[in-house]
Amino acid sequence: MPRKPKTKPASSPADTQGQPSLFDGIVSGDLRHAGIPGVAVEVSPEDAEMMGAFEEDALGFEDVMDCQDAPEAVPPSPEEAHRQRIERLREHHRVLSELIVSTNRDIARIVGKTGRLESPEASALLARLKSLQEQRAAIEAETQEAVKALKALERRLTPAPRDGDGKGGLVKVRHPNRDFFLADLFDYAMKDDGASMEAPIFTLSTKPDLSIWEWRSKDGNKYVKVAPSVLGRATQHDKDILIYVVSQLVEGLNRGREDAQHRTVRFTVYDFLVTTNRQTSGQGYKLLHEAFERLRGTTITTDIRTGGERIREGFGIIDSWRIVEKSRTDERMIAVEVTLSRWLYNAVQAFEVLTIHPDYFRLRKPLARRLYEIARKHCGHQAQWTVSLALLQEKAGSKSTLKEFRRALRAIQDDDSLPEYRFVLHQDDRVTFYVRDPQRLARGIARRIDDGEERR
């Protein structure tokens, strides 16, 4: 397959390698990804041993292309064409939202270092931020028009809920006819904070976990101790609340809202349940109440910095929560307030967050959700990332034996349900994560081949 000649980019993204962050470096040299955090491509052998590494021979080009979904042969119906256009707009919105967060993160770093925004670098970033916000506003308007056109095309259209496209690892879409603009587009660009993606804070168990969990990174620089309440440790599914609250705060900061300067967020419970693909029956409200209790009762002690600050004390995942409005006919919550811990809020203010795919909330298994988080943080926008099975188990926070973890991993691999990423468990107990997008994957592999040839 002939390679296209390399072209020199008109400009290079700002260097943020030396800037302190929860993340490890620049994701790629692609200008569309400028500033988006992830794991740096070049790592030392020692770092590779500790955290996994990108490997030129981790997955061959032919293997990659064989694994891609077959292109759709049948032309889409007019309704499906509209839906595909809306999905493309949604994806564009997510990318722009991530670039806005990345730019805000760079601005926050400058303010943290100099205490002012008068430098040429800051001015350039503010201009970039304004341009990105204008582009996103245009996408929002275009999406709204596309939704109106779809509804006008077929008023009686009632699409059947997707059941995971035959993938056993995904639950169905519980709210297929929801308003596309519910919760101010938060579901288009849901954010996961880097602090809780860094360490396995949440239990993977589906039963009450009353054990104390301690984790230390391989280099010894990061430590977390998680102690449950009598109700058990907060679960991976409980984290939905955290993601929703963080997403609202980040979106508020992106839009310059003053209420985003506070750690307390008020939201409508129904909007949360729909956005996170949860059931809106009485059982859904009951499960949410229990999740609040576990989040409030789970205590963290850590030396992981967020926003450049280390909190040297034990604290809850959330400081508090309270019901601000109840139904007049039953005990259901209508609206609630949640106050984040200072540790997590520092990560939000520093924009130490990553955009996650909406289908994260459809993942059935807690381990699948944790694997997606790990892939999202460490693979980022790179083509692929390889890690040993034992290290992956530690990062996931699994308490099972290595044999049981290997079997669970193979089951998820067979489901092939992770959004944005796939992974392969090799016979030598290495695990390779790679992006689903075949074009981005092919570009990444070709770039590594070119870099290898240049080094020779």
N, C-alpha and C positions, 0 to 999 in steps of 0.2 A: 504493500500500500504506500504510494508516494507521499512524502510529507510536504506540506506547504512551506515555502520559504519563510523564515522568521522575519518579522518586521519590528522595527524599534518603536516603542511607544513614544507618544509625543511628550509625555511627562511621567514622572514616577510618583507613587503615593508617598505621603509624608512618612518619615522613619519614626516608628514608635517602639522600636526594639528595646531602647534603653529606658523606657518609661515604666514605672512600677505598676503592676496590674496583677489581678488574679489569674490572668491568662498568660500564655507563653510567647506570643509574638504575632507576626503578620501571617495571614492565611495564605495569600498568594500574590504574585506580581500582576495579576489581572486587575486593571483599573476599576472594573465594576465591583471588585471585592475589596477595594482599598480601605484599610482600617478595620475590617471585620476580624475579630480575634479568633484564634484557634491555636493549634500546635505548629511551631515553626518547622519548616521542611528540614533544615540542616540541624542535626542533633549529634552529640558526641556518642561514642559507644557506651559510655557509662549511663548517659541519659536514656539511650535506647533500651538498655537493660531494665531501667527503672520504670519507664513510662510507655514503652512501645515505640515504634518508629515507622516512618514511611520507608518501604523497601521497593527497589526497582523491580525485583522479581517476585513480589508478593502475590501478584495475580497477573497472568499473561494476557496480552491484548485479545487473543482469540477466546480465552476463557471468559473474559469480561463480556465480549459481544455475544457469546453463546448464552449468557445468563440474562440478557436484556429481554424485556417484554416484546413480543412480536407486534409490529405496527398494525394498526387497524385497517383492514382491507375494505370494509363496507363504508361507503360515504355516510356521514352522520345525517340524521334527520334534521329539519330546521330547528326543532326544539333542542336537540342535542348540540347542534352547532352553537346556539345561543348559550347553552350551559358551559360548553368548552371555552367560549369567549369570556364568560364570567369567571371561570376558574383561572384563566390566564391573567385576567385583571387582578384577581385576588392574589395570585402569586407575585405579580408585579408590585402590588401594594405591600406585601410582606417584605420583599427585597428593599423597597424604599424605606420602610419602617426600620429595617435593620441598619441601613446606611445612616438614617437620622440618629439612631441610638449611638452608632459608632462615632459620628461627628460630635454629638453631645459629650461622649466620653472623652474625646480629645480636648474639647473645650474645658471640661471639668478638670482635666489634668493640668492645663495651662493655668487655670485659676488657682489650683492647689499649689502650684510651684511659685507663681509670681503674684497672686492676689489681685490681678487686674486683667483687663481684656483689651488693652490698647496696643498690643504688639501687632506687627504685620501678619504673623502666623495666625493670631486669634481673629483678625479681621477677615482673613481668607476663609477660615473655618466658619465664621458667622455668615459670610456670603454663600458658602456651600450649603449651610444648613437652611437658609432661606430658600434657595433654589430647590432643594430636596423636598421641603415642605410644600412648595408650590406644585411640584410634580405630583406629590401624593394627593394633594387636594384635587388636581385634575383627574387623577385615576379614580378617586372616590366619586366624583361627579359622573365620570364615564360609566362606572360600575352601576350607579343608581339608574342611569338611563338604560343600560343593558338589562337590568332586572325588570324595569317597567316594560321594555319591549318584549321580554319573554312572557310576562304575565298577559300582555295584550295579545300575543300570538295564540296562546291557548289558555283561556281563563279557567277551564275545567281541568287543567293538567294536575294530576295528583301522582307524583312519582312514587314508586314503591321504595321503601327504605332499603338502602344497600345492606347486604348481610355480610359484608367483608369481601365481596368478590370471590367467594369460595375459600377465603383464608380463615382458618379456625381461630387465629389469634386476634381477630377484630370483632368487636360487638357491632351490632347494627347501628345505623344512624337513627337515633330515637326521635329527632325533630327535623324531618326532611323538608318541611314547608316553612321553616322558621324565617323570620325577617332577616334579610342579608345585612341589615344595619343595626341589628340588636347589639346593645352594649357598645355603641360607638365604634364598631369595627374592631373591638379588642380581639375577637377570635381570629381576625385576619393576621394578627401579629402578636400572638400570645408570647409572653416572655418568661423565661426560666432564669433565676438568678444564678450566677456563677458560684456563689458560696455554697449553696446546697447541691450544685452539680459536682462540685469538687470532691466531696466526701460522701460516703453512704450513710447519711443521717437517718433516712427513713427505712423502716423494716420492710423486708420483702414477704414477711409472713402474713397469711390471711387470718391467723388466729392471734389472740392477745399475746404480745411479746413482752414479757416482764423482765427480760435480762438487760444488763448494762452492756452497752456496745462501745468498744474503744477501737480507734483506727489511727494509724500513723503512716504517713507517706513513706515510700522507700528511701527517700533522701533524708528523712527525719525532720524536715522543715515544717511539716503540717501535722497537727494532732487534733483529734476530735474525740470527746467522750460524750455519749448520749445515754441519759438515764430516764427510764419511763416512769409514769405515774402508776397508781394502782390500776388504771384502766388500760395500761399497756403503752408501748412506744408508738409514736405517730407512724402511719403506714405510707407506702408509696402512693396509694390512692388518695390519702389525706392531703397529699401535696398539691392536689388540684386547687385547693383553697389558696395556697401560697402563690401558685402560678397566676391565678386570677387576680389576686390583690396586687402582686408585683406588676402585672400587665397594666392594670388601671393606673398605678402610680407612674410607671414609665410613660404611658400615653399622655397622662396629665403633664408630666415634665416636658415631653416633646411638644405639646401644644401651649406651653407657657402658663398653665393654670396654677393659681396661687395655692389652691387646696392640696396640690401635689407636694407641697413643701412640708406636709405633716405626715406622721407615721400612721395615722388612723384613716381608714377607708370605709365609706358607707356604700353598700350595694344592695340591690334587690335580689332576694334569694332565687326567685324564679329565673331571672336572667343568668345567674351563675349556673343553675342546674341545666339550663338549655345550652349555654355556651360550652360547658364541659361534658355534654352528651350524657347527662344523668337523668334518671327517671324523675318525673315531677309528681309522682304519687305521694301518699303519706309516708311510705317507706323511704322515699328519697329524702324527705325532710328529716326523718328520724336518723338516717345514716349521717346526714350532714351535721346534726347536733352532736352525735358521738365523735365525729371527726374534729369538731371545734374543741371538745374536751380533751382529746388526745394531744392535739397541737399545743394547747395551753399547758398541759401537764408534762410534756416531754421537755427535759432540761438538757442544755448543751453547755459543755465546757470546751473551749477551743483556743488555739493560738493562730488560726487562719485570719489574716487581715482582710477587712472589707473597707473599701474607700480609703485605704492607707492607714486605717486605725485598727488596733488590736484591742478587743474587749476582754479584759482580764477578770472575768467573773462568770458565774453560771447564769444562764438566762433561758427563758422559754422560747420555743420557735416563734410563737406569737406572744405578745405581752398580755393581751386581753381580747375578749370578744363580748359583745352584748347584743341582745335583741332590741331593736329600736321601734319595731312595729309588729304586732301580732294580728292574725286573722280574727275577725269578730265571731266567727262561727266555730273555730276549732283552735288547736294549740300550734298551728303552723306558723313559722316565721315568715313575715313579709319582707322586712328589711333588717339588716344587721350591720354592726360596725366591728371592724377588726383592726387591732393595733399591732403592727409588726414590731419585732424586737429591733433594738438599735443596730445590732450586728447585721441583720438583713437589710434594714433601711439604708445603712451606709453603702451597701452594694448597689442598691437602687440609685441613690444619689450620684454615685460614681459611674452609673450606667454599666456596671459589671453584669450584664445580662446578655442572653442569647435568644433569638427568635426561634420558637419551636413550631412544628407543623400541627395544624388543628386535629389531625388524625391521631396524635398522641393520646387524646382522650378516648379513643376507641380501642386502644390496646387493652386486651383482656388481662394479661398476666403482669403482675408487678415486676417480674424480672425483665419482661420485654420493654416495659417503660424505662427501667433503669438502663438497659442496654442502649435504648435510643438516646437517652441523656448522655451516656458516655460517648457514643458515636458523634453526637452533635457537638460536644465540647472538644473532643480530641481530633476528630476528623475534620470538622468544620466544613470549609469549602474545598478542601483538598480532595484528590481523587480517591485515596485509600490510606488505611492506617492498620498496622499489624501489632499485635500484643500477644504475650503468652497467655495460655489458659489460666494458669495460677494467678497471674497478676490481674487478669480480667475479673476473676472471682473475687479477689480482694477489693478491687474498685467497685464492683457491684454490691458488695456487702453481703454476699451469700454465706450462710452458715452451714450449708450442706457439705458433704464430702466432695472431693474433686470428681469422683466417678459420677455422683448424682448431678453435680453441676454440669458436667459434660453431656449427660443425657438430657437435661433440661435445655441446654443450649442447642442441641441437635433438634429438639422438638420445635423450638422457635425458628431455627433455620428452615425447617421443613414448612412451617406456616408461611414464611416469607412475608411477614406482615408489618415489619418496621417501616414507617414512612421515611422517605428520602434516602434511606441507607439499606444495604444488604450486608450480610457477613457470611464468611465461609470458615468452618472449623476444619483445619487440616489434620492429617493423620499424626503429625508430630506435635499436636497440642498447641499450635499457633492459631490465632483467630485474626482474620483479615476483614475489616470493615471497608466498604467502598460505596460511593454515591450511586444512586439509581440512574441519574441523568446520563445517558450514554454519550452525549456530546461532551459534557464536562469531564466524564471519565476518560474518554479518548484523548481529549486535550491534555489532561493531567499525565497520562501515560506517555504521550508523545513528548511533552515537555521534559519529563524525567529522562527519556531516551536521549533527547537533544543535549540535556545538561551532562549526561554521562559521557556522550561523545566529545563534548567540549573539554571535560576534565581529562580525557585520555589524550 
